[in-house]
Amino acid sequence: MSGADHYEVLNVERTASAAEIKTAYRKLVRQVHPDQGGNAALFRLVQEAWNTLSDPVKRASYDRLLAGQQTTTTSEPRREPQPEPDPQPEPEPTWSWSTDQPWSSEPSSSEHAEQPRTTGEPFQPVDAGPIHAVPTFGRWRTPALIALTAFCTLVIWILVSTGYHGFWDVVFGIGTAAMIVVAMPPHWSRRVPLGGLFKVLGVLTAAFFLLALILTLNPFAASGASTIGRILLGAVVAGLVVVRILTGRWSKAHALDLAIDRTATYEFNLWGRPGEPLVDDALAAPISAYDVLLQRRTANLLDPVVGALPAAKLVHGAQLGAVAVDHMLINGHRVALVVSLVGPPGAYSLDAYGSLVFNGQPIDSPAPALEAAVAAWSGRLRTAEVRGFLIVHPADGQGRITTQFGPDAAVSCLSAQFADRDLLAWLQPEGNVVDRRLLYDVLRRAPYGLM
């Protein structure tokens, strides 16, 4: 165990509740995770602190250890007064929407009151119970293992009880044993030496058994095969088919378990960086410095929503082939595609054609592209409800933006002042559900155009 104080690492009081510790951990792990450019050593400290403080037994033991250290310190003889401690470093500058704009000449310094976000008080975490992963981990493993064990037992019994009197008997014995490799889940059979050769031999042997079974059942075929022999042939062929189906499904579920593991499901909730594509390839259009800055401000606005929904996932720069979207919020089976723009104070709405209207006049905006992205992602994620949200930030940081929120519209226009509240209200009904297949599609298949 490291010598760092776990409470100081997570920046919480020693009297903090379990919910406060979890919120602090989720917020900090997004900042220090190595995949997000964080420090690996600090990430290990955060993980160690979480592993200790999240377990009531470990936390109680750790608190007793800290109490013992304090008692030892206070019982030491009085020493000479220590010199004044070094002055604390100045707090980091607090960025606001107005001071972070390219046109702003106002300095960004710590003299301003810290604004954790631009839209009011932070949300309290939604208490909807534990996170439920869909589908569950280890799916198909138990029935596949039971079926595979029964099939291997049958094949081994046949191999042991059969007499080998010639070359072809040995060949068919090896082929029968090779059927076990065919029945294995793919993530096992890939590790077998000469696995491809054994698979071919096993399939050919199974095909020969099937042909022999058909010819044996033919009333016009002269065959001396006994009834027990026909039953064994049928059991081996049918068992191979059934077991291979079960192990194949288990292998697919195993691949999903590795790609979207327990850390990604229960702890991690952020992928990508604002202003950067999720996958750096030639399909991604270049992003200007101004758009990067705008996406970062919108990302700060979305952070409280992710913090309030334990199962929510935030993906920056999500891609569907060449179709990219600034931000994607996922909670359960609801997917919110988010883009933003800066505009003067006034009334904004979307007309019947999907164009943005400002004070009654249509203006250029990313609304049409967002509507196309919603249509593309809806066709891709057929089990999810996909909606688009266009967030309007005031140009001066203080002007009033009014919008019309359509509860059933494919694309809605939101004011930056209330966008987090509206997004939370739309995502919250899904509860604490993580659709791992949906997340796998968004992170691993859609960026490359894979079906």
Disulfide bonds with the S-S distance in Angstrom:
none
